[in-house]
């Protein structure tokens, strides 16, 4: 992609596959997302990665990366939704912020400032009762949620279970590593790497 050209050329094995409108924003789950900015708005284009078939075009503030056919979408200031590859939009009327979708789940902050986890259908998966939250896995819908500044838990949204944490974690934010390993600093200031969250 060249800065002086408003579209993105896509090559595979050294051969031109085609051109996408605007700048490529993400490539995941076999889906390319690109954004073309006009004077009026941002136009988002969704393509199949294998052959550059354009699946849909949407007007939005932003669209995240796709996971299992779904992505988060900011439709306006403090207005969020989930969109599928065909452009079907599921609004989340109580959301003021949404993270990226992971395997059908998404971390959401609601209008009361509380964090929870929802399914892409809009159904609540983890109650909205937490002061902060983060997605803490590269591959799985695992979420670290804080009840207070000194208390947190990690929940597997798809298994609907809390996972056991090391005793000396002390509500620190976990660092997600490849292959479902996690890291944090213990009380002595040493890095600890563990994979107990697989359980």
C-alpha positions as a LaTeX table, in Angstrom:
\begin{tabular}{lrrr}
\hline
Residue & $x$ (\AA) & $y$ (\AA) & $z$ (\AA) \\
\hline
Unk1 & 0.00 & 0.00 & 0.00 \\
Unk2 & 1.42 & 3.40 & $-0.98$ \\
Unk3 & 0.50 & 6.55 & 0.91 \\
Unk4 & $-0.28$ & 8.47 & $-2.29$ \\
Unk5 & $-2.80$ & 5.88 & $-3.57$ \\
Unk6 & $-6.22$ & 5.71 & $-1.84$ \\
Unk7 & $-6.70$ & 1.95 & $-2.42$ \\
Unk8 & $-4.85$ & $-1.21$ & $-1.41$ \\
Unk9 & $-3.48$ & $-3.72$ & $-3.93$ \\
Unk10 & $-3.46$ & $-7.32$ & $-2.69$ \\
Unk11 & $-0.88$ & $-9.80$ & $-3.94$ \\
Unk12 & $-0.69$ & $-13.57$ & $-3.42$ \\
Unk13 & 2.42 & $-15.52$ & $-4.40$ \\
Unk14 & 3.75 & $-12.45$ & $-6.22$ \\
Unk15 & 0.64 & $-12.07$ & $-8.40$ \\
Unk16 & $-1.94$ & $-9.31$ & $-8.13$ \\
Unk17 & $-5.14$ & $-10.73$ & $-6.60$ \\
Unk18 & $-7.08$ & $-7.47$ & $-6.78$ \\
Unk19 & $-7.66$ & $-4.09$ & $-5.20$ \\
Unk20 & $-9.50$ & $-3.15$ & $-2.01$ \\
Unk21 & $-11.09$ & 0.25 & $-1.49$ \\
Unk22 & $-9.17$ & 2.43 & 0.97 \\
Unk23 & $-6.64$ & 1.28 & 3.55 \\
Unk24 & $-6.59$ & $-2.24$ & 4.95 \\
Unk25 & $-7.38$ & $-2.20$ & 8.68 \\
Unk26 & $-7.46$ & $-5.90$ & 9.61 \\
Unk27 & $-7.08$ & $-9.42$ & 8.26 \\
Unk28 & $-8.44$ & $-12.23$ & 10.43 \\
Unk29 & $-10.78$ & $-15.19$ & 10.20 \\
Unk30 & $-10.41$ & $-15.16$ & 6.39 \\
Unk31 & $-11.82$ & $-11.63$ & 6.22 \\
Unk32 & $-10.17$ & $-8.37$ & 5.12 \\
Unk33 & $-11.55$ & $-5.10$ & 6.50 \\
Unk34 & $-10.63$ & $-1.82$ & 4.80 \\
Unk35 & $-11.63$ & 1.80 & 5.42 \\
Unk36 & $-12.07$ & 4.55 & 2.85 \\
Unk37 & $-12.47$ & 8.04 & 4.27 \\
Unk38 & $-14.71$ & 10.52 & 2.47 \\
Unk39 & $-15.63$ & 14.11 & 3.36 \\
Unk40 & $-18.91$ & 12.89 & 4.88 \\
Unk41 & $-17.90$ & 9.66 & 6.67 \\
Unk42 & $-15.76$ & 6.53 & 6.83 \\
Unk43 & $-16.89$ & 3.74 & 4.51 \\
Unk44 & $-15.85$ & 0.24 & 5.64 \\
Unk45 & $-15.50$ & $-2.60$ & 3.12 \\
Unk46 & $-15.60$ & $-6.28$ & 4.10 \\
Unk47 & $-13.91$ & $-8.78$ & 1.74 \\
Unk48 & $-13.26$ & $-12.51$ & 1.61 \\
Unk49 & $-9.49$ & $-12.89$ & 1.90 \\
Unk50 & $-9.28$ & $-15.85$ & $-0.50$ \\
Unk51 & $-10.64$ & $-14.12$ & $-3.60$ \\
Unk52 & $-11.35$ & $-10.49$ & $-2.58$ \\
Unk53 & $-15.11$ & $-10.89$ & $-3.06$ \\
Unk54 & $-16.68$ & $-7.83$ & $-1.45$ \\
Unk55 & $-19.24$ & $-9.09$ & 1.08 \\
Unk56 & $-20.67$ & $-5.78$ & 2.30 \\
Unk57 & $-20.03$ & $-2.06$ & 2.70 \\
Unk58 & $-20.94$ & $-0.12$ & 5.86 \\
Unk59 & $-20.74$ & 3.41 & 7.22 \\
Unk60 & $-19.29$ & 3.47 & 10.74 \\
Unk61 & $-16.79$ & 5.11 & 13.08 \\
Unk62 & $-14.83$ & 1.86 & 13.29 \\
Unk63 & $-15.05$ & $-1.90$ & 12.74 \\
Unk64 & $-12.86$ & $-4.41$ & 14.56 \\
Unk65 & $-11.22$ & $-7.61$ & 13.36 \\
Unk66 & $-13.50$ & $-10.58$ & 12.64 \\
Unk67 & $-13.67$ & $-13.72$ & 14.78 \\
Unk68 & $-15.92$ & $-16.63$ & 13.74 \\
Unk69 & $-17.81$ & $-14.34$ & 11.36 \\
Unk70 & $-18.43$ & $-11.42$ & 13.76 \\
Unk71 & $-16.78$ & $-8.10$ & 14.61 \\
Unk72 & $-17.54$ & $-5.17$ & 16.88 \\
Unk73 & $-18.64$ & $-1.95$ & 15.24 \\
Unk74 & $-18.84$ & 1.60 & 16.57 \\
Unk75 & $-21.80$ & 3.13 & 14.76 \\
Unk76 & $-21.64$ & 6.59 & 16.41 \\
Unk77 & $-20.27$ & 8.29 & 19.52 \\
Unk78 & $-20.88$ & 5.84 & 22.42 \\
Unk79 & $-23.01$ & 3.59 & 20.18 \\
Unk80 & $-21.84$ & 0.06 & 19.53 \\
Unk81 & $-22.99$ & $-3.09$ & 17.77 \\
Unk82 & $-21.83$ & $-6.45$ & 16.47 \\
Unk83 & $-21.80$ & $-6.98$ & 12.70 \\
Unk84 & $-21.49$ & $-10.21$ & 10.72 \\
Unk85 & $-19.82$ & $-10.72$ & 7.35 \\
Unk86 & $-23.12$ & $-10.10$ & 5.51 \\
Unk87 & $-23.56$ & $-6.71$ & 7.17 \\
Unk88 & $-26.30$ & $-7.76$ & 9.60 \\
Unk89 & $-25.99$ & $-5.44$ & 12.62 \\
Unk90 & $-26.95$ & $-6.36$ & 16.20 \\
Unk91 & $-27.08$ & $-3.13$ & 18.26 \\
Unk92 & $-25.91$ & $-3.11$ & 21.89 \\
Unk93 & $-28.00$ & $-0.20$ & 23.19 \\
Unk94 & $-26.44$ & $-0.17$ & 26.68 \\
Unk95 & $-22.80$ & $-0.26$ & 25.50 \\
Unk96 & $-20.44$ & 2.73 & 25.54 \\
Unk97 & $-17.37$ & 0.64 & 24.59 \\
Unk98 & $-16.75$ & $-2.85$ & 23.19 \\
Unk99 & $-13.53$ & $-4.84$ & 22.78 \\
Unk100 & $-12.80$ & $-7.15$ & 19.82 \\
Unk101 & $-14.97$ & $-10.26$ & 19.41 \\
Unk102 & $-13.36$ & $-13.57$ & 20.44 \\
Unk103 & $-15.09$ & $-16.84$ & 19.54 \\
Unk104 & $-18.59$ & $-15.42$ & 19.91 \\
Unk105 & $-17.96$ & $-13.32$ & 23.05 \\
Unk106 & $-17.08$ & $-9.69$ & 23.65 \\
Unk107 & $-16.03$ & $-7.58$ & 26.64 \\
Unk108 & $-18.42$ & $-4.63$ & 27.06 \\
Unk109 & $-18.55$ & $-1.48$ & 29.20 \\
Unk110 & $-22.12$ & $-0.33$ & 29.80 \\
Unk111 & $-23.68$ & 3.10 & 30.35 \\
Unk112 & $-23.32$ & 2.70 & 34.14 \\
Unk113 & $-19.54$ & 2.27 & 33.71 \\
Unk114 & $-19.61$ & $-1.45$ & 34.58 \\
Unk115 & $-17.81$ & $-4.19$ & 32.65 \\
Unk116 & $-19.23$ & $-7.58$ & 31.70 \\
Unk117 & $-19.15$ & $-10.08$ & 28.85 \\
Unk118 & $-21.84$ & $-10.62$ & 26.21 \\
Unk119 & $-22.42$ & $-13.09$ & 23.43 \\
Unk120 & $-22.50$ & $-11.65$ & 19.90 \\
Unk121 & $-26.29$ & $-12.13$ & 19.96 \\
Unk122 & $-26.49$ & $-9.54$ & 22.75 \\
Unk123 & $-27.22$ & $-12.06$ & 25.51 \\
Unk124 & $-25.35$ & $-11.41$ & 28.76 \\
Unk125 & $-22.69$ & $-14.04$ & 29.46 \\
Unk126 & $-21.03$ & $-12.46$ & 32.53 \\
Unk127 & $-22.98$ & $-10.00$ & 34.68 \\
Unk128 & $-22.15$ & $-6.29$ & 34.30 \\
Unk129 & $-20.82$ & $-5.68$ & 37.81 \\
Unk130 & $-17.08$ & $-5.03$ & 37.45 \\
Unk131 & $-15.08$ & $-1.80$ & 37.66 \\
Unk132 & $-12.63$ & $-2.86$ & 34.94 \\
Unk133 & $-11.99$ & $-5.71$ & 32.55 \\
Unk134 & $-9.64$ & $-7.00$ & 29.89 \\
Unk135 & $-9.50$ & $-9.87$ & 27.41 \\
Unk136 & $-6.53$ & $-11.91$ & 28.69 \\
Unk137 & $-5.95$ & $-14.60$ & 26.06 \\
Unk138 & $-4.77$ & $-14.57$ & 22.47 \\
Unk139 & $-7.06$ & $-17.41$ & 21.42 \\
Unk140 & $-9.84$ & $-17.99$ & 23.95 \\
Unk141 & $-12.68$ & $-15.94$ & 25.48 \\
Unk142 & $-10.92$ & $-15.54$ & 28.85 \\
Unk143 & $-11.59$ & $-12.27$ & 30.66 \\
Unk144 & $-9.94$ & $-10.75$ & 33.70 \\
Unk145 & $-12.51$ & $-8.71$ & 35.64 \\
Unk146 & $-11.91$ & $-6.54$ & 38.71 \\
Unk147 & $-14.44$ & $-6.40$ & 41.57 \\
Unk148 & $-12.24$ & $-3.75$ & 43.24 \\
Unk149 & $-8.68$ & $-2.45$ & 42.95 \\
Unk150 & $-7.47$ & $-5.39$ & 45.08 \\
Unk151 & $-9.76$ & $-8.20$ & 43.89 \\
Unk152 & $-10.08$ & $-9.76$ & 40.46 \\
Unk153 & $-11.12$ & $-12.98$ & 38.80 \\
Unk154 & $-10.59$ & $-14.64$ & 35.45 \\
Unk155 & $-13.59$ & $-16.25$ & 33.80 \\
Unk156 & $-13.87$ & $-18.51$ & 30.80 \\
Unk157 & $-16.95$ & $-17.07$ & 29.07 \\
Unk158 & $-17.65$ & $-20.12$ & 26.91 \\
Unk159 & $-17.31$ & $-22.53$ & 29.87 \\
Unk160 & $-19.07$ & $-20.17$ & 32.31 \\
Unk161 & $-16.54$ & $-20.85$ & 35.06 \\
Unk162 & $-14.11$ & $-18.88$ & 37.18 \\
Unk163 & $-10.54$ & $-20.06$ & 36.88 \\
Unk164 & $-8.06$ & $-20.58$ & 39.68 \\
Unk165 & $-5.46$ & $-17.83$ & 40.02 \\
Unk166 & $-2.05$ & $-17.84$ & 41.74 \\
Unk167 & $-2.33$ & $-16.63$ & 45.36 \\
Unk168 & 0.24 & $-13.87$ & 44.92 \\
Unk169 & $-1.34$ & $-12.31$ & 41.81 \\
Unk170 & $-2.75$ & $-9.44$ & 43.95 \\
Unk171 & $-5.17$ & $-8.22$ & 41.26 \\
Unk172 & $-2.39$ & $-7.50$ & 38.75 \\
Unk173 & $-3.21$ & $-7.46$ & 35.07 \\
Unk174 & $-2.15$ & $-10.72$ & 33.45 \\
Unk175 & $-0.01$ & $-10.63$ & 30.32 \\
Unk176 & $-1.26$ & $-13.07$ & 27.68 \\
Unk177 & 1.50 & $-15.14$ & 26.04 \\
Unk178 & 1.34 & $-17.63$ & 23.14 \\
Unk179 & $-0.03$ & $-21.15$ & 23.72 \\
Unk180 & $-2.30$ & $-19.98$ & 26.57 \\
Unk181 & 0.52 & $-19.10$ & 28.95 \\
Unk182 & 0.26 & $-16.04$ & 31.22 \\
Unk183 & 2.73 & $-13.84$ & 33.06 \\
Unk184 & 2.68 & $-11.49$ & 36.05 \\
Unk185 & 5.11 & $-10.06$ & 38.63 \\
Unk186 & 5.19 & $-11.72$ & 42.05 \\
Unk187 & 5.75 & $-9.91$ & 45.37 \\
Unk188 & 9.54 & $-10.14$ & 44.92 \\
Unk189 & 9.33 & $-8.42$ & 41.53 \\
Unk190 & 10.12 & $-11.58$ & 39.56 \\
Unk191 & 8.23 & $-12.54$ & 36.42 \\
Unk192 & 6.11 & $-15.65$ & 36.82 \\
Unk193 & 4.89 & $-17.59$ & 33.78 \\
Unk194 & 2.16 & $-20.16$ & 34.23 \\
Unk195 & $-0.54$ & $-22.02$ & 32.29 \\
Unk196 & $-2.95$ & $-22.95$ & 35.11 \\
Unk197 & $-5.74$ & $-21.06$ & 33.33 \\
Unk198 & $-6.10$ & $-23.99$ & 30.92 \\
Unk199 & $-8.01$ & $-25.72$ & 33.73 \\
\hline
\end{tabular}
